[in-house]
Amino acid sequence: MKIEWKRIPEIIKDAKFICDTVSPEDVFQGEIGNCYFLSAVSALAENDFRIKNIFGELKINPNGFYMARIMFRGVYQ
């Protein structure tokens, strides 16, 4: 099986990066074997403000680049 990487606008026209609300049901497992990461994202999505605070911009970036704030030992890096 060959995996082909695509940017979101190439797959879904008029996609939104984050809608008004975020929930654990919004997280889906794909084919790249990253269930450990997705389970952490799903846990964060229990309170949607946690997900929204991670990202500086909540719009689709046409180049596929996103800034995410990373916390290490309780301090944003």
C-alpha positions, 0 to 999 in steps of 0.5 A, spaced: 500 500 500 502 506 497 501 512 502 500 519 498 501 525 502 496 531 500 494 538 503 487 539 506 485 543 500 487 538 495 482 533 499 476 537 502 474 544 498 472 549 503 475 545 509 475 549 516 481 547 520 477 548 527 470 549 527 466 553 533 466 546 537 471 541 538 470 534 541 473 527 541 469 524 536 472 529 531 479 525 531 479 519 526 485 514 525 488 514 518 493 509 515 499 512 518 499 508 525 499 514 529 494 512 534 498 514 540 498 521 538 491 521 536 489 518 543 492 524 546 489 529 541 482 526 543 483 527 550 485 534 549 479 535 545 474 533 551 475 541 553 475 544 546 479 550 549 485 546 550 485 544 542 484 552 540 489 554 545 495 550 542 494 553 535 496 561 533 491 561 527 485 557 526 484 557 519 487 553 513 494 555 511 494 554 503 501 552 504 500 546 509 504 550 515 501 550 522 504 553 528 503 549 535 505 551 542 508 546 545 508 545 553 513 541 557 513 540 564 507 545 565 511 551 561 509 553 554 516 552 549 
